[in-house]
């Protein structure tokens, strides 16, 4: 009886010790030790090796450097001690040591569990082809220009394809076969028109003030401050009001179009439209393009008025002009042709902003970073398009003597 009890007690104690050791291994942080036995480097791994836990980064770096550089090491043994939970962090470290040993043609002995050895064998089962792992190097200035130049034909072809899709969509709209919804069109008009009215009015009021101040600096010295009214009126009506509206709409509406359509591209909503047989250009691009082409000239009218109000404030407060003098000078010097020219500028700017915003949204890469890049690129290209359009239209008007 006593002998049986003693045997049971010993077995229980042994089981308890085993469970305690396993529990200690699970709760112990990852650790490694290495020692040199003659020319054999023995690396022992113990503790819990998990990405969420704390890894001995400094010791790992030292062991890697020792395996790679120590000339006294002629063999490597990798073994485990009281090992707890482990994941890919342990396998990655073991694979690094094996690769370093093979690079120096050092024999590597693995005393690991069968699961670890199977995974390592699987990792090295397929040899990497020569030249497949290329070193990243920074492109030089001329090399970067050459790479961009080689990519230019593909980008131009893709942009022309998008313009062709828009033209076909507009043709379907004229024939009454478009998938564009009227409520999307009116919502886009409200977004780019009414919602933008405040910022357009404030920016152009301030720009009219600035333009009047700049003109007055020179005109006052000649006693010709009355011509500030004509300078502000013609400048705002002919080009500057439209340009300021274009700049504001590029940052506010063009970026919003690129971000919205780009997000739909990431969420595969554009693919869903194509799957249902709905042309994405009709559903997403046409309403926004038409809305911006219509609302930009209307906003330009408001911008012109606010710019002239800004010049009026400067004239009656700084230049000692009476309100009647300023208004009479404006009506005398400013022709309605300047206003019509400004509306032509504004219409072109609206189309340019809508085209670049929707194009970069439709061509957005399927990632959050891609949406940000599409938004930034849409704004930059819209601004460049506005400048180029201004130059072209100005040359045309000068040739036609308008």
Residue pairs with C-beta under 8 A, 6 or more apart in sequence:
21 82
22 84
24 82
25 46
25 47
25 48
25 82
25 83
25 84
26 48
26 84
26 85
27 48
27 84
28 46
28 47
28 48
28 82
28 84
29 47
29 48
29 53
29 54
30 45
30 46
30 47
30 48
30 49
30 50
30 53
30 54
30 55
30 56
30 89
30 90
31 45
31 46
31 47
31 56
31 59
32 43
32 44
32 45
32 46
32 56
32 59
32 60
32 63
33 43
33 44
33 46
34 41
34 42
34 43
34 44
34 63
34 66
35 41
35 42
36 42
36 72
36 73
39 72
39 73
39 74
39 75
40 73
40 74
40 75
40 76
40 77
41 66
41 67
41 70
41 73
41 75
41 76
41 77
42 77
42 79
43 63
43 76
43 77
43 78
43 79
43 97
44 79
44 80
44 81
45 78
45 79
45 80
45 81
45 83
45 90
45 93
45 94
46 80
46 81
46 82
46 83
47 82
47 83
47 84
48 84
48 85
48 86
49 55
49 83
49 84
49 85
49 86
49 87
49 89
49 90
49 93
50 85
50 86
50 87
50 89
51 87
51 88
51 89
55 89
60 93
63 97
64 96
64 97
64 100
66 73
67 73
67 76
67 97
67 100
67 101
67 104
67 106
68 100
68 103
68 104
73 106
74 106
74 107
75 106
75 107
75 108
75 109
76 97
76 101
76 106
76 107
76 108
76 109
77 108
77 109
77 111
78 94
78 97
78 98
78 108
78 109
78 110
78 111
78 112
79 110
79 111
79 112
80 111
80 112
80 113
80 116
83 113
86 116
90 116
91 116
91 119
91 120
91 123
94 110
94 112
94 116
94 120
95 120
95 123
95 124
97 108
98 108
98 110
98 120
98 124
101 107
101 108
102 108
110 116
110 117
110 120
112 120
139 147
158 363
159 359
162 355
162 359
162 362
162 363
163 355
165 279
165 281
166 281
166 285
166 286
166 289
166 355
168 281
169 178
169 180
169 279
169 281
169 282
169 285
169 286
170 286
172 178
172 179
172 279
172 282
173 180
173 282
173 286
178 282
178 286
179 278
179 279
179 282
179 283
180 282
180 283
180 286
180 287
181 283
181 287
184 283
184 287
185 287
185 290
185 291
187 287
188 287
188 288
188 290
188 291
188 292
189 291
189 294
189 295
191 253
191 256
191 291
192 249
192 253
192 288
192 291
192 292
192 295
192 296
193 291
193 295
193 298
193 299
196 248
196 249
196 252
196 253
196 295
196 299
197 299
197 302
199 248
199 252
200 244
200 245
200 248
200 299
200 302
200 303
200 306
201 302
201 303
201 306
202 306
203 244
203 248
203 303
204 236
204 241
204 244
204 245
204 302
204 303
204 304
204 306
204 307
204 310
205 306
205 307
205 309
205 310
206 310
207 236
207 240
207 244
207 307
207 310
208 232
208 236
208 306
208 307
208 308
208 309
208 310
208 311
208 314
209 310
209 311
209 313
209 314
210 310
211 231
211 232
211 235
211 236
211 240
211 307
211 310
211 311
212 228
212 231
212 232
212 310
212 311
212 314
212 315
212 318
213 314
213 318
215 227
215 228
215 231
215 232
216 225
216 228
216 314
216 318
216 319
219 225
219 227
219 228
219 231
220 319
225 315
225 319
225 320
225 321
226 321
226 325
226 329
227 329
227 333
228 311
228 314
228 315
228 319
228 321
229 311
229 312
229 315
229 321
229 326
229 327
229 329
229 330
229 333
230 329
230 330
230 332
230 333
230 334
231 311
232 307
232 308
232 310
232 311
232 330
233 308
233 311
233 330
233 333
233 334
233 338
234 333
234 334
234 338
235 307
236 303
236 304
236 307
236 308
236 311
236 342
237 304
237 334
237 338
237 339
237 341
237 342
238 338
238 339
238 341
238 342
238 345
239 341
239 342
239 345
239 390
239 394
240 307
241 300
241 303
241 304
241 307
241 342
241 346
242 296
242 300
242 303
242 342
242 343
242 345
242 346
242 349
243 345
243 349
243 386
243 390
244 303
244 307
245 296
245 299
245 300
245 303
245 346
245 349
246 296
246 345
246 346
246 349
246 350
246 352
246 353
246 382
246 386
247 383
247 386
249 292
249 296
249 299
249 349
249 350
249 353
250 353
250 379
250 382
250 383
250 386
251 379
253 292
253 353
253 357
254 353
254 354
254 356
254 357
254 378
254 379
254 382
255 357
255 375
255 378
255 379
256 357
257 288
257 354
257 357
257 358
257 361
257 378
258 356
258 357
258 358
258 360
258 361
258 364
258 371
258 374
258 375
258 377
258 378
258 379
259 361
259 371
259 374
259 375
260 361
261 270
261 284
261 285
261 357
261 358
261 361
261 362
261 364
262 360
262 361
262 364
262 370
262 371
262 374
262 375
263 371
264 270
264 284
264 361
265 361
265 362
265 364
265 366
266 364
266 366
266 367
266 368
266 370
266 371
268 366
270 280
270 284
270 362
273 279
273 280
273 283
273 284
274 280
280 362
281 362
284 358
284 361
284 362
285 354
285 358
285 362
288 354
288 357
288 358
289 351
289 354
289 355
289 358
291 354
292 350
292 351
292 353
292 354
293 347
293 350
293 351
293 354
294 350
295 350
296 346
296 347
296 349
296 350
296 353
297 343
297 346
297 347
297 350
299 346
300 342
300 343
300 345
300 346
301 343
304 339
304 342
308 330
311 326
312 323
312 326
312 327
315 321
315 325
315 326
316 322
316 323
316 326
321 329
337 402
341 397
341 402
344 393
345 389
345 390
345 393
348 389
348 393
349 386
349 389
352 382
352 385
352 386
352 389
353 382
353 385
353 386
355 385
356 378
356 381
356 382
356 385
357 378
357 382
359 378
360 374
360 375
360 377
360 378
360 381
361 374
361 378
363 374
364 370
364 371
364 373
364 374
365 373
365 374
